[in-house]
Every structure is written in structure tokens, then in C-alpha cells.
Amino acid sequence: MKSWKIILSVLLLQTITSSVTCKKGHGDDRLTIVNNSNKNIYVILQYNYPDTSINDESWSNLAYTHLQVDSNSSKSMWNSIDWDGVIREKNSLNTVMVFVFDLDKVINKPWVQIQADYDVLKRYDLTIDQLNALDWKITYP
């Protein structure tokens, strides 16, 4: 019975999230990840700069801080408030870290091992001014 409640809660959350993200004119979807590689990537945002360690995965913030981008494609990251405000609120240096991982490794390797090995394809440390100069498009590689 408890597992059905969890499944129902997850499905309800997905339905609400997808209906919210589909509304035009609400939130901010300027932040775009462009994947020019032949690998599928997994992107995580972190705001604890200058601490560059990889945070633990957490279901509480996962929906707002990660993105899967297929090879040779791009995808926008949506937030309910503007990205400038999020970054200013979460980091006094107005800097966001963008970690890019190989999706296959994220799927097949324990997260604690990825953390221990610092198994990152690329890390970008970007201020709001730098993001504005990039037109909020981060291109990998």
C-alpha cells in the first residue's frame, strides 16, 4: 500500500511539473545546454562555488538542477523564477557551476564512485555576466 502512495505521488509530481513547464510566459528557459559531442551527457548545476566538489544526488533538488542532453542536440533548462535571481540567491559570487558527465557512466557507475573519481567530462564556472555574454548558451565541448 505504501509503495502505491509513493508511485502515485511521483506520477502526480511529474504531471504537475510537465503542465507547469509547458506554459509560455512563465519562468525562465534561457539557460540552454548545447551538446556538440557524439555522447549523451548528463548536466548538473551547483551553486556552492568556490567549493568544486560534486554534491550528492538528492531527490529534493534533482528536478531543478539536472538535465540529460542527447548527442548533437540542445536542451533548455527551465526554472520557475529567472536564472539571474536563482544564481544571486544561491551564490554570493553570482557564480554557477555546470558539471557535464558522460550519461552512460552516470547510469552504470555508482554516484559515490563518480564523486570519488571526480569523473567529470567538463566543469564550467560561470558568472551571470559571463552567461549574459554567452546568451545563456553553454556549449559542450
Secondary structure, 3 states (H helix, E strand, C coil): CHHHHHHHHHHHHHHHHHHHHCCCCCCECCCEEEECCCCCEEEEEECCCCCCCCCCCCHHHHHHHEEEECCCEEEECCECCCHHHHHHHHCCCCEEEEEEEEHHHHHHCCHHHHHHHCCCCEEEEEEHHHHHHCCCEEEEC
